[in-house]
Amino acid sequence: MATSQRRKSTRIVFEKGIGVSIMGIDVTWRRDCSMEDVSQTGARLRIEDSIEGLNLKEFFHLLSATGLAYCRCELAWVNGDVIGAKFVTVSPFT
């Protein structure tokens, strides 16, 4: 488990990542990714396919590997193939 002084909540870091997906709020796109860490307020996701051309500034859903657990998110930041997702609804992942 790792924390940062700038963070408002404790962040849980996954050594190998957890398989999840993101999906557009309008359900027109979906990308597999690996959740590298998660907290009560957001998650860091490594996207497996290109995010070029996707409108990530709109809300999107973060789905568990089974698709049963999800939360609504908004984009916090992008750094190459890694994005920060800010939870708009309470996270079922923590």
N, C-alpha and C positions, 0 to 999 in steps of 0.2 A: 504494500500500500504506500502511495506517495502523495505528499501534499505540497502546496506552494503557498507562500505568504500572501500572494495576491488573491488566492482562491477564497471564496466565501464558504465553501463546503468541502469536505474530505473527498478526494478523488481515489478511486480504486483502479489500479493499473493491472492489466492482464498481460502476462508474459508472452503468450502466443496469440492473443486476440480472440475475440468471440465472433463467430459468423453471424452477421445481421444483413439487412437490406435497407435501402432507402427507396422511397417511392414518392413521386410527385403527388401533390394534394388532389390533382385532377386525374390521377391514375394513368397518365399517358406515358410514363417512363418508370423504370425500376433499375437499380444498380446494386449488385452484391458488394459488400464491404466487410471490413474487420473492425470491430469496436476495440480500440486499444486502451481506452480508459473511460470511466464513467463516474459521475457524481450526481447529486440530487438536482443539479441545474443544467447539466449537459454532458456531452460525450465527444471524444476524439475518434474520428472514423477514417480508416484508410480505404479509399475507393479502388475496387479492382479493375473497373473499366473507365474509360474517359468520361469526364463530367463536362467536357466542352459542348457548348450549345444548350445545356440544361439551364433553366431559370431557377437556380437554387435560392434566390432572394425571396421567392414565394415560399409559403409554408410547405413542408413535406412531412412524410411519416417515416419513423424509424421502426422497423419490424424485426422481431426475433427470427431466428432461423426457421422456426415452425410457422411463423406468420400469425401466431396467436396473441402475442403481446406486442403492443405498439404504443407510441406516443407521438404527438404532434410536435414538430420542431421548426426552428428557423435557423438560417445560416448565420454563424457567428464570425467565421474567418475561413480562408482558404490558403493552403501552403502546398502547392503541387498537387499530389494525389491524396493529401490529408485535409480533412475539413473539421471544423468545430461546429457541433450542433447544439443549439440552445433549446432546452425543453420548454415548450409552451404549455404542455400539460404535465402532470406529475409522472415521473419516470417509473415504469414497472421494472426496470433493469437493476435498481438498487435495493 
